[in-house]
């Protein structure tokens, strides 16, 4: 007898966690009555983070016990492979797949799809998806999660609602104090190579990021994208002794991490995944002027006016006094994006910024990035495993994995 499978489309107003908790606790909605009282498991980023926390706090390696490598240092593809193998050993009756293809390159996505197809005959799957293109082809029962309510969707209608173009009115606000930098090249990597425990990661990387340029950085899981970013931000010691120049100074020539960070605007979703502070939207935006997550000093009138201009640009001024953690995911991403932009950094780094967003919110985010690239003097590095529709970088730098470490190519 074939197993039943379901796909749940979500947007950034869906009460996803409520649905997940209900399913795992046995309080199943009518749609999933056949799963009661069966045993379920969760395949998600949050589940992975729980295992990473256990490893860091107590030294317990649970899903990666057969390897010496720490779970945190594995690529997204390796992490998810280990998680799925661990789940299957528990022999659950059903598995909740929470945006399973986020942060995976095309090869890792294909491998995961093949594995899920293979287990579909013995295990029921409930796929929760923000992106319609991610839906598994063998799932034909589809619903939209509107708040806490599941609304059936005709399979033929999926994908029929095209994302409408959205343009931001007004112009990008000017900074209070422009961050000066003399020279053309912001970042220079000359024949930079990196290995970890004898395993080559990067091989003779040559990449120059000039003022005002807009780059998209691509590469498969484990190709070294995070390694390059961490060297640029000054957090990775692998840059010492190499031809790595950050804002005109060779790595190790006396620069401090804070000297580097004050010129950089940075955002990746993991920055706020565990953020529990009670800060308003307005204060979160202003905190970008202080390179903190959350505001811990009294803002000036000029800073408040600037935050107002930014929030008006993204049509969220009416939410200025709302607590950040009460926003939808799409709203949170826009707020953190303008937080990174507010000081007009010399270099803006956006690392997988659209992961987990629905199609509409991702489109909106991309339009904001394009607008900032056009109207500011900041250079931008945009990292994503997806080819985001509408993104308009000047150049693409692609890391290609080889046995000797990844090599870089201009596209």
C-alpha positions in Angstrom: 0.0 0.0 0.0 1.5 3.4 -1.0 2.0 6.0 1.6 0.1 9.3 1.7 2.1 12.5 1.2 1.3 16.2 1.6 2.8 19.6 0.6 2.1 22.7 2.6 2.8 26.0 0.9 3.6 28.8 3.3 4.2 32.5 3.2 5.7 34.8 5.8 2.4 35.1 7.7 1.9 31.4 8.0 2.0 29.9 11.6 4.5 27.2 10.5 5.8 26.4 14.0 2.2 25.9 15.3 1.6 23.3 12.6 4.9 21.5 13.2 4.3 21.3 16.9 0.7 20.1 16.4 1.8 17.3 14.1 4.7 16.1 16.4 2.5 16.3 19.5 -0.3 14.2 17.9 -2.8 17.1 17.7 -3.1 16.6 14.0 -5.5 18.7 11.9 -8.3 16.9 10.1 -6.2 16.9 6.9 -3.7 14.6 8.6 -6.1 12.4 10.5 -4.5 9.2 9.0 -1.3 10.0 10.9 -2.8 9.8 14.3 -1.3 8.4 16.6 1.8 7.7 14.5 5.4 8.7 15.3 6.9 11.7 13.4 10.3 13.3 13.0 11.4 16.8 11.9 13.9 17.5 9.1 14.7 21.2 9.5 17.3 23.8 10.1 16.1 24.1 13.7 16.6 20.4 14.2 20.2 20.7 12.9 20.9 23.6 15.2 19.7 21.6 18.2 22.4 18.9 17.4 25.0 21.6 16.8 24.2 23.2 20.2 24.5 19.8 21.9 27.9 19.2 20.3 29.2 22.7 21.3 27.8 22.6 24.9 28.4 19.0 25.9 30.7 17.6 23.3 28.1 15.0 22.2 28.3 14.1 18.5 24.9 12.4 17.8 24.2 12.5 14.1 27.9 12.8 13.0 29.5 10.3 15.4 31.2 8.4 12.6 33.3 11.3 11.5 35.9 13.5 13.3 34.5 16.6 11.7 32.4 18.9 13.8 28.8 19.2 12.6 29.1 23.0 12.6 32.0 22.9 10.1 30.2 20.6 7.6 28.7 22.0 4.5 24.9 22.4 4.4 24.6 19.4 2.2 26.7 17.2 4.5 24.7 18.4 7.5 21.4 17.5 5.9 22.6 14.2 4.7 23.7 13.3 8.2 20.4 14.5 9.7 18.3 12.4 7.3 20.3 9.3 7.9 19.8 9.8 11.7 16.1 10.3 11.3 15.7 7.2 9.1 17.4 5.1 11.8 14.5 6.1 14.2 12.0 4.5 11.7 9.4 7.3 11.9 6.0 6.8 10.4 6.1 10.3 8.9 8.8 13.0 8.4 8.1 16.8 8.3 10.4 18.4 5.7 10.7 22.0 6.6 12.1 23.8 3.5 14.5 20.9 2.9 16.2 22.4 -0.2 17.2 25.8 1.4 21.0 26.4 1.4 21.7 23.5 -0.9 23.4 23.7 -4.3 21.8 22.0 -7.3 23.7 18.7 -7.0 22.8 18.4 -3.3 19.2 19.2 -4.1 19.1 16.4 -6.7 20.7 13.9 -4.3 18.1 14.8 -1.6 15.2 14.6 -4.0 16.4 11.1 -5.1 16.7 10.0 -1.5 13.2 11.3 -0.6 11.7 9.6 -3.7 13.3 6.3 -2.5 11.8 6.5 1.0 8.4 7.7 -0.2 7.1 4.1 -0.4 7.7 3.4 3.3 7.4 6.8 5.0 4.8 9.5 4.7 6.3 12.9 3.9 4.9 16.3 4.8 6.8 18.9 2.8 6.6 22.5 4.0 7.7 24.8 1.2 8.1 28.6 0.9 9.1 28.3 -2.8 6.6 26.7 -5.3 9.5 25.4 -7.5 10.7 23.3 -4.5 7.6 21.0 -4.4 8.3 17.3 -4.8 6.8 16.0 -8.0 5.3 12.9 -6.4 3.2 14.9 -3.9 -0.3 15.7 -5.2 -2.2 16.7 -2.1 -1.4 20.4 -1.6 -2.6 23.1 0.8 -1.8 26.7 1.7 -1.2 27.5 5.4 -3.1 30.8 6.0 -2.2 31.7 9.5 -3.1 28.5 11.3 -5.7 27.4 8.8 -5.0 24.8 6.0 -6.7 25.7 2.7 -6.7 23.1 0.0 -5.0 24.1 -3.3 -5.7 22.6 -6.7 -2.4 21.1 -8.0 -3.0 22.8 -11.4 -3.2 26.2 -9.7 0.3 25.9 -8.1 2.5 28.4 -9.9 -0.3 30.2 -11.6 0.0 33.3 -9.3 3.0 35.1 -10.7 4.9 37.5 -8.4 3.9 41.0 -9.3 6.8 43.5 -9.9 7.3 45.8 -6.9 9.3 49.0 -6.9 10.2 51.1 -3.9 9.1 54.7 -4.0 11.6 57.4 -3.1 15.4 57.3 -3.0 17.9 55.5 -0.8 18.5 57.8 2.3 22.0 59.4 2.5 24.3 58.4 5.4 24.9 60.6 8.4 28.6 60.3 8.0 30.0 58.8 4.8 32.7 56.1 5.4 35.7 57.3 3.5 38.2 55.0 1.8 40.9 56.2 -0.6 41.8 53.8 -3.4 39.9 51.7 -5.9 40.4 48.1 -4.7 38.6 47.3 -1.5 39.5 43.6 -1.3 42.3 41.8 -3.1 43.0 38.1 -2.9 46.2 37.1 -4.8 46.9 33.4 -5.1 45.2 32.7 -1.8 45.0 29.0 -0.8 43.4 27.5 2.3 43.4 24.0 3.8 41.8 22.5 6.9 43.5 19.5 8.5 45.3 18.8 5.3 42.1 19.0 3.2 42.5 21.7 0.5 39.5 24.1 0.4 40.7 27.0 -1.8 43.3 26.9 -4.5 45.1 30.0 -5.8 42.1 32.3 -5.5 42.5 35.7 -7.3 39.7 38.1 -6.8 39.6 41.9 -6.7 36.5 43.8 -5.4 36.5 47.4 -6.4 34.5 50.4 -5.1 30.9 50.4 -6.1 31.0 46.9 -7.7 28.1 44.5 -7.4 29.1 40.8 -7.2 27.2 37.6 -6.9 29.3 34.8 -5.3 28.3 31.3 -6.3 29.6 27.9 -5.5 28.5 24.4 -4.4 28.2 23.4 -0.8 31.7 23.1 0.7 33.3 25.1 -2.1 34.8 27.7 0.3 32.3 30.6 0.0 32.1 31.0 3.8 35.9 30.7 4.1 36.4 33.6 1.8 33.7 35.8 3.5 35.2 35.1 7.0 38.7 36.1 5.8 37.3 39.3 4.4 35.5 40.2 7.6 38.7 39.5 9.6 37.3 36.5 11.6 39.4 33.8 9.9 43.1 33.5 10.7 43.8 31.6 7.5 44.3 35.0 5.8 47.6 35.6 7.7 50.8 35.3 5.7 48.9 35.4 2.4 48.5 38.0 -0.3 45.2 39.2 1.2 44.5 42.9 1.2 41.6 44.3 3.1 40.8 48.0 2.5 44.3 48.6 1.3 46.2 46.8 4.1 47.7 43.4 4.0 46.2 40.9 6.4 48.3 40.8 9.6 49.7 44.3 9.2 48.2 45.6 12.4 44.5 46.1 11.5 41.9 45.2 14.1 38.7 43.2 13.4 36.8 46.3 14.5 38.7 48.5 12.0 37.4 46.1 9.3 33.9 45.8 10.6 33.2 49.5 10.7 33.6 49.6 6.9 31.4 46.5 6.4 27.7 46.0 6.5 26.9 42.3 6.9 23.7 40.2 7.1 23.1 36.5 7.2 19.8 35.0 8.5 21.7 33.0 11.3 22.5 36.4 12.9 19.0 36.6 14.3 17.9 33.0 14.4 18.4 32.9 18.1 17.9 36.6 18.8 15.5 37.0 21.7 16.1 40.6 22.7 13.1 43.0 23.2 14.1 45.7 20.7 11.7 47.7 18.5 12.0 47.8 14.8 13.2 51.4 14.9 16.0 50.5 17.3 17.1 47.4 15.3 17.5 49.7 12.3 19.5 52.3 14.3 21.7 49.5 15.7 23.3 49.2 12.3 25.1 52.5 13.0 26.7 50.9 16.1 27.5 47.5 14.6 25.4 45.8 17.2 22.3 43.6 17.0 19.9 45.6 19.1 20.3 49.1 20.4 22.1 49.6 23.8 22.6 53.3 23.7 20.2 56.3 23.5 19.8 57.2 19.8 20.3 60.8 18.6 17.6 62.8 16.9 19.5 62.6 13.6 19.7 58.8 14.0 15.9 58.6 14.6 15.2 60.8 11.5 17.4 58.5 9.4 15.7 55.4 10.6 12.4 57.0 9.8 13.5 57.6 6.2 14.6 54.0 5.8 11.4 52.5 7.3 9.3 54.8 5.1 11.2 53.6 2.1 10.3 49.9 2.8 6.8 51.0 3.9 7.3 49.8 7.5 7.3 53.1 9.4 3.9 52.3 11.0 5.7 49.3 12.6 8.5 51.3 14.2 7.4 50.6 17.8 6.6 46.9 17.1 9.0 44.4 18.7 11.4 42.9 16.1 10.6 39.3 17.1 6.9 39.9 16.4 7.5 40.6 12.7 6.9 38.1 9.9 10.1 36.5 8.5 9.9 38.6 5.3 9.6 41.8 7.4 12.5 40.8 9.6 14.7 40.3 6.6 13.9 43.7 5.2 14.6 45.3 8.5 18.0 43.5 8.9 18.8 44.4 5.3 18.3 48.2 5.9 20.1 47.8 9.2 23.2 46.6 7.2 22.7 49.4 4.6 22.0 52.4 6.9 25.6 53.5 7.3 26.3 53.0 3.6 29.2 50.6 4.3 32.2 50.5 1.9 31.3 46.9 1.4 27.9 45.2 2.0 27.9 41.4 2.4 24.6 39.5 2.1 25.1 35.8 2.8 22.2 33.6 1.8 19.8 36.5 2.7 16.7 35.0 1.0 16.9 31.5 2.5 13.5 30.5 3.8 11.6 33.4 2.2 8.5 32.9 0.1 8.6 33.9 -3.5 7.0 37.3 -2.9 9.3 38.3 0.0 12.4 37.1 -1.9 11.4 39.3 -4.9 10.9 42.3 -2.6 14.3 41.7 -1.0 16.0 41.5 -4.4 14.4 44.7 -5.5 15.8 46.5 -2.4 19.3 45.2 -3.0 19.2 46.3 -6.7 18.0 49.7 -5.7 20.8 50.1 -3.1 23.4 49.0 -5.7 22.2 51.6 -8.2 21.9 54.5 -5.8 24.8 54.1 -3.4 28.6 53.9 -3.7 28.8 50.7 -1.7 30.2 47.5 -3.2 28.1 44.4 -2.7 28.7 40.7 -2.4 25.5 38.7 -2.7 25.8 35.0 -1.8 23.0 32.5 -2.8 22.6 28.9 -3.9 19.5 30.0 -5.9 19.5 32.1 -9.0 17.2 34.8 -7.7 14.9 36.1 -10.4 15.6 39.8 -11.0 18.9 40.1 -9.2 21.2 42.4 -11.3 24.9 42.0 -10.3 27.6 43.5 -12.4 29.7 40.3 -12.2 29.6 36.8 -10.9 32.5 35.0 -9.2 32.1 31.3 -9.1 34.0 28.8 -7.0 34.5 25.4 -8.7 35.5 22.4 -6.6 38.5 20.3 -7.6 40.6 17.7 -5.8 43.2 20.4 -5.0 40.6 22.8 -3.6 38.2 25.2 -5.3 39.3 27.5 -8.0 37.7 30.8 -8.9 36.2 31.9 -12.2 34.7 35.1 -13.4 31.3 34.5 -15.1 
